Amino acid sequence: MWSDFFGADIPYLGFNKQIFATQNIEVTGVAKDSIITVRGVSKNYNLGRTTVYALRGVSLDVKEGEFVAIVGNSGAGKTTLLNCMAGLDSPDYGVVLFRGENLHKMDDAAKSKIRLLEMGFIFQSYALLPHFNTRENVALPADLAGLSNDLKQRIESLLMGVGLSNQAKQFPATLSGGQMQRVAIARALTNGPAVIFADEPTGDLDSGTGKQVMDLLKKFHEETKTTIIVITHEKDVADYAQRQIVIEDGLLA
């Protein structure tokens, strides 16, 4: 599972071909404080006789330190957009820049390094390793990156921050959904990433627990100024963001 994000690209999304025409696109109007720049990104999926146009010429900028919500119904293209912004998927056409560098001109090793050191991920289904306890799950990104300096102190601080110090030795099966998502938030912050991608972070939670999770994300954003990009179809979740980007049928509304 983790190799999909930090060791190699997801197999069924691994492209050996050069992404056509990306180097010929002129990227203009990029603000100095932009951490992610998307220009003219299109992504199609061929399903037999049917073609799904997931993204159709999407352009946007996310500023360093911004809290952004990408909002849309199921099938609108929001998760595909997140995957392209994070370098997990490659656009058929268009450019995605991370701090001015074209993600999709990088090889797998370079993209994996950026995801490991510069990006944190929070998933709807938590994606915790079942045989790792809370502390081990939170420490995993640092272990993969070989970041051992002050690791114990950093992990303890994160566990305290998400209110899970007393659950440090518990395994995922013994935690509630809200607790597991708090573990995922702490794990996303372990390497001090520049940006956190949260894909439907409250999707598997009841409304009360979802609010607690979003309150925690907002608190971390206010304290660390980490860029946060949340994918959601829920208005209550989107309202936590400083800016909302609405996507419908692969187009920004």
Secondary structure as GFF3:
##gff-version 3
##sequence-region A 1 253
A	DSSP	alpha_helix	3	6	.	.	.	ID=ss1
A	DSSP	three_ten_helix	11	13	.	.	.	ID=ss2
A	DSSP	three_ten_helix	22	24	.	.	.	ID=ss3
A	DSSP	beta_strand	34	47	.	.	.	ID=ss4
A	DSSP	beta_strand	50	63	.	.	.	ID=ss5
A	DSSP	beta_strand	67	71	.	.	.	ID=ss6
A	DSSP	alpha_helix	78	85	.	.	.	ID=ss7
A	DSSP	beta_strand	93	98	.	.	.	ID=ss8
A	DSSP	beta_strand	101	102	.	.	.	ID=ss9
A	DSSP	three_ten_helix	103	105	.	.	.	ID=ss10
A	DSSP	alpha_helix	108	118	.	.	.	ID=ss11
A	DSSP	beta_strand	119	123	.	.	.	ID=ss12
A	DSSP	alpha_helix	134	145	.	.	.	ID=ss13
A	DSSP	alpha_helix	151	161	.	.	.	ID=ss14
A	DSSP	three_ten_helix	165	167	.	.	.	ID=ss15
A	DSSP	three_ten_helix	172	174	.	.	.	ID=ss16
A	DSSP	alpha_helix	177	189	.	.	.	ID=ss17
A	DSSP	beta_strand	195	199	.	.	.	ID=ss18
A	DSSP	alpha_helix	207	224	.	.	.	ID=ss19
A	DSSP	beta_strand	227	232	.	.	.	ID=ss20
A	DSSP	alpha_helix	235	238	.	.	.	ID=ss21
A	DSSP	beta_strand	243	248	.	.	.	ID=ss22
A	DSSP	beta_strand	251	252	.	.	.	ID=ss23
###
